């Protein structure tokens, strides 16, 4: 699938264009929200904003399904752009939940409540897409490193939330371990997932 990935200086990025856009935008969106809301962004935005964030994920699903089904040809530009919008929507939907698991003490503030906050947030995937386009000396190492860090960041967040929710379900909120214990378990899960994914990718390449 080398044709589905971005190339810089003749070298292929470690994941496809869709995943590149998704994970870069996911990490960027989450960090932007964290910088803006800090520990207080624990409440979800109004319903219409939640629906709009969910809609951002739909184009990449449609693009993936229709292209893999052979109904149409996609391109790396379309894959990356739709992936970036999906990553932005996914990060914004996860942020309040993740914030409430990381920072369990203190009050909560509703995110993206102002009417202009969502249009402003949508500029982020556009910025990621434009930044990826030009090739320049060292671009491969910059983007390969950044994409790898973004994937690890996203996996850590998702697994941390799952671990914390699992403990809360089994033991109640008072029985949830501290951040260090959760982080250690999460790091182990991420490592295991990366190893399994690598082996599955190796097997899949040889089967096709």
C-alpha positions in Angstrom: 0.0 0.0 0.0 2.9 2.4 -0.6 0.8 4.4 -3.0 -1.6 5.2 -0.2 1.1 6.9 1.9 2.8 10.3 1.5 6.3 10.3 0.3 9.0 12.8 1.0 12.4 12.6 -0.7 11.4 9.2 -2.0 10.7 7.8 1.5 7.3 6.6 2.6 5.7 7.7 5.8 5.0 4.8 8.3 1.2 4.9 7.9 -1.3 5.7 5.1 -2.4 9.2 4.2 -5.8 8.8 6.0 -4.1 7.7 9.2 -1.5 10.4 8.8 -4.2 13.1 8.7 -6.3 11.5 11.4 -3.5 11.1 14.1 -1.8 14.4 13.4 -5.2 16.3 13.7 -6.2 14.2 16.7 -3.1 15.1 18.6 -3.2 18.8 17.5 -6.9 19.2 18.4 -6.5 17.5 21.8 -3.5 19.7 22.7 -5.2 22.9 21.6 -8.2 22.1 23.7 -6.0 21.2 26.7 -4.1 24.5 26.4 -7.4 26.4 26.1 -9.4 24.7 28.8 -6.8 23.2 31.0 -8.1 20.9 33.8 -11.6 22.4 33.6 -12.9 21.1 30.2 -14.9 18.2 31.6 -18.3 19.0 30.2 -19.6 18.3 26.7 -20.6 21.1 24.4 -24.3 21.7 23.4 -26.0 18.9 21.5 -25.8 20.6 18.1 -22.0 20.9 18.6 -21.7 17.2 19.5 -23.6 16.3 16.4 -21.4 18.5 14.3 -18.3 16.9 15.7 -19.7 13.4 14.9 -20.5 14.6 11.4 -16.8 15.4 10.9 -16.0 11.7 11.1 -18.5 10.6 8.4 -16.6 11.7 5.3 -13.6 9.5 6.1 -15.9 6.5 6.7 -17.7 7.1 3.4 -14.3 7.6 1.5 -12.9 4.4 3.0 -15.9 2.2 2.4 -16.6 3.4 -1.2 -13.0 3.2 -2.3 -12.4 -0.2 -0.7 -15.6 -1.5 -2.2 -14.4 -0.4 -5.6 -17.2 2.1 -6.2 -14.8 5.0 -6.8 -11.1 5.9 -6.8 -9.8 8.0 -3.9 -6.6 9.9 -3.6 -4.1 10.6 -0.9 -5.3 14.2 -0.7 -8.9 13.1 -0.1 -7.8 10.4 2.3 -5.6 12.9 4.3 -8.2 15.7 4.4 -11.1 13.5 5.4 -8.8 11.8 8.0 -7.8 15.1 9.4 -11.4 16.2 9.9 -12.2 12.8 11.5 -9.2 13.1 13.9 -10.4 16.6 14.9 -13.9 15.4 15.6 -12.8 12.3 17.5 -10.4 14.3 19.7 -13.0 16.9 20.6 -15.5 14.2 21.4 -13.0 12.4 23.6 -11.6 15.4 25.3 -14.2 16.0 28.1 -14.2 12.3 29.0 -10.4 12.1 29.0 -10.2 15.3 31.0 -12.6 14.0 33.6 -10.5 10.8 34.0 -7.2 12.6 34.2 -8.3 15.4 36.4 -11.0 13.9 38.7 -11.0 16.8 41.2 -12.3 20.2 40.6 -15.2 21.6 38.7 -16.0 21.3 35.1 -16.4 23.7 32.2 -18.4 23.2 29.0 -16.1 23.1 26.0 -16.9 24.7 22.6 -19.8 26.6 24.0 -19.3 29.8 22.0 -20.8 29.9 18.5 -17.4 30.7 16.9 -15.5 27.9 18.7 -16.4 25.1 16.3 -15.8 27.1 13.0 -12.4 28.1 14.5 -11.6 24.4 15.4 -12.4 23.3 11.9 -9.5 25.5 10.7 -7.2 23.0 12.5 -7.5 20.0 10.0 -7.2 22.5 7.1 -3.9 23.8 8.6 -2.7 20.2 9.1 -3.5 19.3 5.5 -1.8 22.4 4.1 1.3 21.8 6.2 1.7 18.2 4.9 1.6 19.2 1.3 5.0 20.7 0.5 8.2 18.6 0.3 11.3 20.1 1.8 14.7 18.8 3.0 14.1 16.8 6.2 10.4 16.6 5.7 10.3 12.9 6.0 12.1 12.7 9.3 10.0 15.5 10.7 6.6 14.1 9.7 7.5 10.4 10.3 8.6 11.4 13.9 5.5 13.6 14.5 3.1 11.0 13.1 4.7 8.3 15.3 4.4 10.4 18.4 0.8 11.3 17.5 -0.1 7.6 17.1 1.4 6.9 20.5 -0.4 9.9 22.0 -3.8 8.8 20.7 -3.3 5.2 21.8 -2.3 6.3 25.2 -5.2 8.5 25.7 -7.8 6.0 24.5 -6.3 3.2 26.6 -6.0 5.4 29.7 -9.7 6.3 29.4 -10.7 2.7 29.0 -8.6 1.5 31.9 -9.9 4.3 34.2 -13.6 3.5 33.2 -13.0 -0.2 33.7 -11.8 0.3 37.2 -14.7 2.7 37.9 -17.1 0.1 36.7 -15.6 -2.7 38.7 -14.7 -0.8 41.9 -16.6 2.5 41.8 -15.1 5.9 41.4 -13.4 5.6 44.9 -11.6 2.5 43.8 -10.0 3.9 40.7 -6.2 3.8 41.1 -4.1 7.0 40.8 -2.6 8.4 37.6 0.7 6.5 38.0 -0.9 3.1 38.2 -3.3 3.8 35.3 -0.5 5.2 33.2 1.7 2.1 33.8 -1.1 -0.2 32.8 -1.9 2.0 29.8 1.7 2.0 28.7 1.8 -1.8 28.8 -1.5 -2.0 26.8 -0.1 0.4 24.1 3.1 -1.7 23.8 1.1 -4.9 23.4 -1.2 -3.3 20.8 1.7 -2.0 18.8 3.4 -5.5 18.8 0.1 -7.2 17.7 -0.6 -4.6 15.1 2.9 -4.9 13.7 2.6 -8.7 13.4 -0.8 -8.5 11.8 0.5 -6.0 9.3 3.4 -8.3 8.5 1.1 -11.3 8.0 -1.4 -9.3 5.9 1.3 -8.0 3.6 2.5 -11.6 2.9 -1.0 -12.9 2.4 -1.8 -10.4 -0.3 
